[in-house]
Amino acid sequence: TLAAGIERLLGDAALRARLRARLLERAPDNTWEARARRLLAWMEAAA
């Protein structure tokens, strides 16, 4: 459940650190511009 996941994060500093590091690695790929490009490519492929 969501509550169990939150409790796990609150109690596991190593997990928080891993998730934070992964988030920071992926952040440049999650700009509005990058998302718009992926959406446009998906729409063009579906057409």
ZAKE-811807 format. One record per residue (C-alpha): residue in one letter; x negated, y negated, z. Coordinates in Angstrom, 3 decimals. Layout:
# ZAKE-811807
<rec><code>A</code><c1>X</c1><c2>Y</c2><c3>Z</c3></rec>
...
***
This chain:
# ZAKE-811807
<rec><code>T</code><c1>0.000</c1><c2>0.000</c2><c3>0.000</c3></rec>
<rec><code>L</code><c1>-0.985</c1><c2>-3.624</c2><c3>-0.271</c3></rec>
<rec><code>A</code><c1>-1.144</c1><c2>-3.912</c2><c3>3.508</c3></rec>
<rec><code>A</code><c1>-3.508</c1><c2>-0.939</c2><c3>3.733</c3></rec>
<rec><code>G</code><c1>-5.758</c1><c2>-2.482</c2><c3>1.095</c3></rec>
<rec><code>I</code><c1>-5.881</c1><c2>-5.779</c2><c3>2.956</c3></rec>
<rec><code>E</code><c1>-6.667</c1><c2>-4.003</c2><c3>6.216</c3></rec>
<rec><code>R</code><c1>-9.452</c1><c2>-2.091</c2><c3>4.492</c3></rec>
<rec><code>L</code><c1>-10.955</c1><c2>-5.319</c2><c3>3.144</c3></rec>
<rec><code>L</code><c1>-10.733</c1><c2>-6.998</c2><c3>6.527</c3></rec>
<rec><code>G</code><c1>-12.522</c1><c2>-4.114</c2><c3>8.198</c3></rec>
<rec><code>D</code><c1>-15.214</c1><c2>-3.366</c2><c3>5.607</c3></rec>
<rec><code>A</code><c1>-17.830</c1><c2>-6.073</c2><c3>5.107</c3></rec>
<rec><code>A</code><c1>-19.781</c1><c2>-3.957</c2><c3>2.599</c3></rec>
<rec><code>L</code><c1>-16.685</c1><c2>-3.516</c2><c3>0.430</c3></rec>
<rec><code>R</code><c1>-16.045</c1><c2>-7.266</c2><c3>0.524</c3></rec>
<rec><code>A</code><c1>-19.635</c1><c2>-7.919</c2><c3>-0.526</c3></rec>
<rec><code>R</code><c1>-19.406</c1><c2>-5.458</c2><c3>-3.442</c3></rec>
<rec><code>L</code><c1>-16.126</c1><c2>-6.909</c2><c3>-4.658</c3></rec>
<rec><code>R</code><c1>-17.476</c1><c2>-10.459</c2><c3>-4.364</c3></rec>
<rec><code>A</code><c1>-20.577</c1><c2>-9.571</c2><c3>-6.384</c3></rec>
<rec><code>R</code><c1>-18.466</c1><c2>-7.909</c2><c3>-9.075</c3></rec>
<rec><code>L</code><c1>-16.130</c1><c2>-10.906</c2><c3>-9.197</c3></rec>
<rec><code>L</code><c1>-19.028</c1><c2>-13.318</c2><c3>-9.640</c3></rec>
<rec><code>E</code><c1>-20.428</c1><c2>-11.161</c2><c3>-12.474</c3></rec>
<rec><code>R</code><c1>-17.107</c1><c2>-11.120</c2><c3>-14.300</c3></rec>
<rec><code>A</code><c1>-16.091</c1><c2>-14.740</c2><c3>-13.676</c3></rec>
<rec><code>P</code><c1>-17.583</c1><c2>-16.119</c2><c3>-16.919</c3></rec>
<rec><code>D</code><c1>-15.384</c1><c2>-13.699</c2><c3>-18.905</c3></rec>
<rec><code>N</code><c1>-12.211</c1><c2>-14.955</c2><c3>-17.251</c3></rec>
<rec><code>T</code><c1>-11.957</c1><c2>-18.538</c2><c3>-18.414</c3></rec>
<rec><code>W</code><c1>-8.740</c1><c2>-19.760</c2><c3>-20.009</c3></rec>
<rec><code>E</code><c1>-10.561</c1><c2>-20.025</c2><c3>-23.331</c3></rec>
<rec><code>A</code><c1>-11.873</c1><c2>-16.451</c2><c3>-23.171</c3></rec>
<rec><code>R</code><c1>-8.450</c1><c2>-15.119</c2><c3>-22.218</c3></rec>
<rec><code>A</code><c1>-6.812</c1><c2>-17.060</c2><c3>-25.051</c3></rec>
<rec><code>R</code><c1>-9.310</c1><c2>-15.604</c2><c3>-27.540</c3></rec>
<rec><code>R</code><c1>-8.595</c1><c2>-12.055</c2><c3>-26.344</c3></rec>
<rec><code>L</code><c1>-4.846</c1><c2>-12.640</c2><c3>-26.513</c3></rec>
<rec><code>L</code><c1>-5.094</c1><c2>-14.076</c2><c3>-30.020</c3></rec>
<rec><code>A</code><c1>-7.223</c1><c2>-11.122</c2><c3>-31.168</c3></rec>
<rec><code>W</code><c1>-4.680</c1><c2>-8.715</c2><c3>-29.672</c3></rec>
<rec><code>M</code><c1>-1.791</c1><c2>-10.505</c2><c3>-31.413</c3></rec>
<rec><code>E</code><c1>-3.618</c1><c2>-10.521</c2><c3>-34.750</c3></rec>
<rec><code>A</code><c1>-4.367</c1><c2>-6.800</c2><c3>-34.439</c3></rec>
<rec><code>A</code><c1>-0.712</c1><c2>-6.077</c2><c3>-33.684</c3></rec>
<rec><code>A</code><c1>0.562</c1><c2>-8.060</c2><c3>-36.682</c3></rec>
***
